[in-house]
Each structure stands twice: as C-alpha cells, then as structure tokens.
Amino acid sequence: MSTFTPGTSANPTSEVELSISCRNLLDCDVFSKSDPMCVVFYKSPEVPDWREICRTEVIDNNLNPNFSKKAILTYHFEVLQELKFSVYDVDNNSSNLNDHDFLGSCTTTLGQLVSASKLTLPLKGGKEINKGQLTVHVEELSSCRDEIVLEFKGWGLQRDDWCGWFLSFFRSSNAFLEFAKSGEEGDYRVVHRSEVVRWSTSPRWKRFSIPLRSLCGGDLDRDIKIACFDYNNNGSHTLIGEFNVTVNQLSKGVCSENDFECYQVDTKKRNPTTKTNGRVTLEYYEMRKVHTFLDYITGGTQLNCTFAIDFTSSNGDPHLPSSLHYISGGQPNQYQQALKAVGEIIQDYDSDKMYPVLGFGARLPPDGRISHEFFVNMHPTNPFCTGIDGVLDAYQTCIRSVQLYGPTNFSPVIHHVAKFAQTYQDGSQYFILLIITDGVITDMQQTKKAIVEASKLPMSIIIVGVGYADFSAMDELDGDTVPVSFNGQNVARDIVQFVPFRNFQHFENPILARAALAKEVLAEIPEQIVDYMKTRRIEPGSFKKQ
C-alpha cells in the first residue's frame, strides 16, 4: 500500500495476495487421487517472458484443493501484468515440472483479478476430458508488517462417527489444524495448515509464525475459523470439529478464554452443533514487530559486495567479437554492463567503496597454473578495487593477462565470501556475492553444499547469466520455489537470485537496460537481509550496544 504524502504524486500501486483453489481436477493416479500443485507465472512489458513466481504446496490425494500458500504481487494500475496458473499432479520430489503430469492451465491479468476480486477460470491444455476449474481470490494486503507466533494443543480429540468409534479401539486420531480467514462473501480462505500429529488424541502442534496481514489482513477483529481434522491417507480427511476466534482474543494469551471446544459440524447445513469432540487450547502467543530493510540500513548495517567473474573458455576467445569477454572501444560487453549496473546501486550502501573482485576458471601468469579463486587485479594479497571504475579497469587488464580455461567451479568463490560472513553474524555487516557467468557449471553438488552452509550466514548470492547457454542449472540454484538441498538438508533460507542477462537485451538504450537489470538483480536482497536478521532475532542497530 503506497504512502500518502500531500503535495506529491504517486503511481497507484498496491501489494496484493492471491488465494488459489481448484475444483474437479483430472484424476491421473491409478490407485489414488491426483496430488495437485499450482505454479504461478508472470510477465509484463519489463519481464517479456513467462517467469515462475510461486509454487503452492502439494496437497495429497485431492481433486478439490484449497492451497494455503499465496502468491504476493505488487499491482500497478498502469502496467499490463499477465498471469498464468498451471496445475500439475506431483509424482515425485523432482523440481522439474516436466517430471509431473500436467493437469491444465489458465491465463488472466492482474488487472482483471483486481477488478473482479474473485475469478473462476476453466483449466485448458490438459486432456480433452479435463473439466477442472481454478478460482483466484485477490485481496489487498495491509501495510502491517508484524507477525504473530502461535502454539496449540489438543485435548480428547476424536472424530464422532461410526468409523471414529471403531478406530478408537485401534488407534488415536492423526490430527492437524487448518486456519482460514473470512472473506467478504462469507467464505473462508485457508491461510495455514499445521503438521499432522499421529496417534494422539491430545496432540501438541509445532509453534509457528504467520504475518498478521496473511492471517487477518491486519484486522485484529476479523473472523478466523480453526478446524481440526483427522488425517486420512486417501485424502478424505474427516472433520473432528471447529471453532472461531479473532487475533484480539488470541492476544489475551494463555487463559480460559483461549480454551476452545471443538464443535461438531452439521455437514448438510454447514453449521456447528452443540456437540463437541474435544478441545484445543492456546499454549503460546507472541506478537513480533517485523523490521524493514531500511530499519537495518539506517541502524548501521553495512553491505559488502564481492564480484566473481567467469574466465572459462566457454565464453569464447576474447580476441573475437563473438566472445562474451570481447572488449572494444564501443558497446561494453555483457560482463562490463552487469558489473556497472549492480555496482552503481550497491555503492550507495558501502561506506568505503572498496570491492574485492575474484576470478575463476583461468590459467594465470607466469606459469599457466589453473585457478578457481584469484584476484582480478592480479595483486598477490589484496583483492580490493577502488570504486566501480576500479573494478572495470581491473577486469579489462585481467582479460588481457590470463588465458581462459576451465572448468567452471562456483564453490571456491562462495567459500571465500562465506569465510568473512562467518566472522560477522551480529547484524553489523551483510555480504553479497555477485557471480557473472556464462552458465556452464561443473561443480553442482559442491556448489549446493556451499549454498546450504552459507544460508545460515549474513550472505546472499546473485548469479547473472550472460550469453545464450542453457541456464537450467542456474534455475536449480535459485531457491525461490524449490529449496536448494544437499544430502537431504535444505537451505536455512533462500539466498540465491538468478537473472539471465538476455532478458534485458531488448532494451535499445543501454542505460535503461542497466537500470532494469539492476532492479531485477537486487530485488530480493532487502527481503533476504530481513530474513537473516529475523532468524537471528537481531534488532536494528543492536550491534552498536554490544
């Protein structure tokens, strides 16, 4: 939501939340129902190709899913913002959409959604028998950034039907909670599901946090329905009972007013009855203030940017105009454009404007040894260059001094920056590694391991892909929708942003191209910084008090 400042002008923009549900999906599984997931794609005049922006959770064995994960976008009144919703039956753990059954897709614009507030569209492009529909609710998010931390416990929860009576002799409930906020039309939209606690009539669910604007739109008196279900493997979960609450009531904390009876529901009339099937109590409540990126910058947090440049032979002979490293007196090459675009933004937040510049994949003078971590200014001990002009000068000198070789290893330069990030975990410093590469990576597993380790540190990694190679490996490292993992361990938080430079080649004006590239490259940095501070419970400027 834009800030009101009298006497100024502002474009009509708002941050909006998209809630997605589907009905009558195709059943692609033989012995069970489809396991659907919705993937949201976006394009606009600034982003001319479809770009994935959100994947919902996978809901097992369900042809009528209500997804709890939301897509959040900034709505611009004056911009054509196109959206595509594609639904898949997820059959395995692969992040590649081609490995899953396509159930259908539909397209619309954000403007159509905003004007309608609720839109139901047919899913097309799957099998001819597909009659599935997708419904999107759009809601403007409040400017409230605070979050709420909750924990609940159940007591005597047991489904009240003949099956529940029968099962009570063999097992207890497999209970989970589902939280839904009320809509303007009297409906409810799922915003959170707890984990399933198996074999217990008195489960304690894990403590969780949720933004207030997601839970109740910032309205502390908005009706929230909490339903308790008994989980079934076939997807037909049985409702044990439900109750209604508001954040204002929860804010009273652990007390008798937050001890709730789970009322049985008349499934025909969808009304609660006087019959109860156990209780759910609030065990923990906390309201947390969520600080912004600017809070930390004004509090004294310094950004430190390290550049890492790909000097492998796949870039082409730098003496030839076809090379990505070709330097002429006219148009700067893609490496030079990327360095300048990002550097000009970062330098505003770096007090000393001294930048370490690393190279990898080259043979170095005088003996031609191969290095995956060398200083581009060719100084034996000091990697720093003064200002962005110093970075560009060092790069141009280096390209004439080394021999492009290989292989393309990312992990050494990631470990290099991680060493420094390891020593500054108090919030005073945050490290950004910008890797510019032609995309042909050879140490994928070592790089994934390095990213998983670095995700616990005050560090972000930006990868700019130059040229026209296959960047599918780079997309795999960008954890926006599918977390990067190594040996079964996921990243602690998303720290990688990948941007292909070719997305900005359509700009005729190189200044506009650099501005658009910088905007895309740095878009996730503020959120990643806030994520790190939040996980460490670091207050803005707190390091000054130590």
Stockholm file with secondary structure:
# STOCKHOLM 1.0

chainA/1-546         MSTFTPGTSANPTSEVELSISCRNLLDCDVFSKSDPMCVVFYKSPEVPDWREICRTEVIDNNLNPNFSKKAILTYHFEVLQELKFSVYDVDNNSSNLNDHDFLGSCTTTLGQLVSASKLTLPLKGGKEINKGQLTVHVEELSSCRDEIVLEFKGWGLQRDDWCGWFLSFFRSSNAFLEFAKSGEEGDYRVVHRSEVVRWSTSPRWKRFSIPLRSLCGGDLDRDIKIACFDYNNNGSHTLIGEFNVTVNQLSKGVCSENDFECYQVDTKKRNPTTKTNGRVTLEYYEMRKVHTFLDYITGGTQLNCTFAIDFTSSNGDPHLPSSLHYISGGQPNQYQQALKAVGEIIQDYDSDKMYPVLGFGARLPPDGRISHEFFVNMHPTNPFCTGIDGVLDAYQTCIRSVQLYGPTNFSPVIHHVAKFAQTYQDGSQYFILLIITDGVITDMQQTKKAIVEASKLPMSIIIVGVGYADFSAMDELDGDTVPVSFNGQNVARDIVQFVPFRNFQHFENPILARAALAKEVLAEIPEQIVDYMKTRRIEPGSFKKQ
#=GR chainA/1-546 SS CCCCCTTCCCCCEEEEEEEEEEESCCCCCSSSCCCEEEEEEEECSSSCSCEEEEECCCCTTCSSCBCCCCEEEEEETTSCCEEEEEEEECCSSCSCGGGSEEEEEEEEEHHHHHHHSEEEEECBSSCTTCCCEEEEEEEECCSCCCEEEEEEEEESCCCCSHHHHHHTTTCCCCEEEEEEEECTTSCEEEEEECCCBCSCSSCBCCCEEEEHHHHHTTCTTSCEEEEEEECCTTSCCEEEEEEEECHHHHTTCSSGGGEEEEEEEETTTTEEEEEEEEEEEEEEEEEECCCCHHHHHHTTCEEEEEEEEECBGGGCCTTSTTSTTCCCSSSCCHHHHHHHHHHHHHGGGCSSCEEEEEEESEEETTTTEEESSEETTCCSSCCEEEHHHHHHHHHHHHHTTSEEBCCCCCHHHHHHHHHHHHHCCSSSEEEEEEEEECSCCSCHHHHHHHHHHHTTSSEEEEEEECSSSCCHHHHHHCTTSSCCEETTEECSSCCEEEEEGGGGTTCSSHHHHHHHHHHHHTTTHHHHHHHHHHHTTCCTTGGGGC
#=GC SS_cons         CCCCCTTCCCCCEEEEEEEEEEESCCCCCSSSCCCEEEEEEEECSSSCSCEEEEECCCCTTCSSCBCCCCEEEEEETTSCCEEEEEEEECCSSCSCGGGSEEEEEEEEEHHHHHHHSEEEEECBSSCTTCCCEEEEEEEECCSCCCEEEEEEEEESCCCCSHHHHHHTTTCCCCEEEEEEEECTTSCEEEEEECCCBCSCSSCBCCCEEEEHHHHHTTCTTSCEEEEEEECCTTSCCEEEEEEEECHHHHTTCSSGGGEEEEEEEETTTTEEEEEEEEEEEEEEEEEECCCCHHHHHHTTCEEEEEEEEECBGGGCCTTSTTSTTCCCSSSCCHHHHHHHHHHHHHGGGCSSCEEEEEEESEEETTTTEEESSEETTCCSSCCEEEHHHHHHHHHHHHHTTSEEBCCCCCHHHHHHHHHHHHHCCSSSEEEEEEEEECSCCSCHHHHHHHHHHHTTSSEEEEEEECSSSCCHHHHHHCTTSSCCEETTEECSSCCEEEEEGGGGTTCSSHHHHHHHHHHHHTTTHHHHHHHHHHHTTCCTTGGGGC
//
